[in-house]
Amino acid sequence: MKIVTVSLLVLIMVFCAASLTLAAGWDTCKACHTDSGKIAPSKADLTKKFKTTEELIKAAKETKNPMMTNFKGDDLLKEAAKDLGLK
Ligand code: HEC
């Protein structure tokens, strides 16, 4: 029984990891940066505050919030900025 539980957990983890790498751009951020602005600022809030890709990337890297730790890759942030319509 224990083995089944563990393998199920492993399967779920692999699945999550795979979907994380598959989802690109702003889709990766939406889980936290929801439209209601809960947990993290919404798309509208971010585009109001940041006008360029550079500004957004800088802010994303500077934030001290541990939830952002895995989302500081240049490529990831650039894709997301593009989806947000930033230049
Ligand atoms: C696991 C949840 C989570 C994910 C996924 C996530 N973020 Fe965040 N993000 C946060 C939290 C929490 C903050 C801090 C909000 C605050 O300080 O009010 C934050 C802050 C930011 C900030 C700084 C906002 C500011 O006003 O300084 C930027 C920019 C940002 N995120 C961009 C992104 C981008 C782009 C992605 C996708 C590549 C992303 N985030 C993915 C949770 C997340």
Residues whose N, C-alpha, C, O or C-beta is under 5 A from the ligand:
A	BS01	HEC	G25 T28 C29 C32 I39 A40 P41 L56 A59 A60 T63 N65 M67 M68 F71 L76 L77 A80
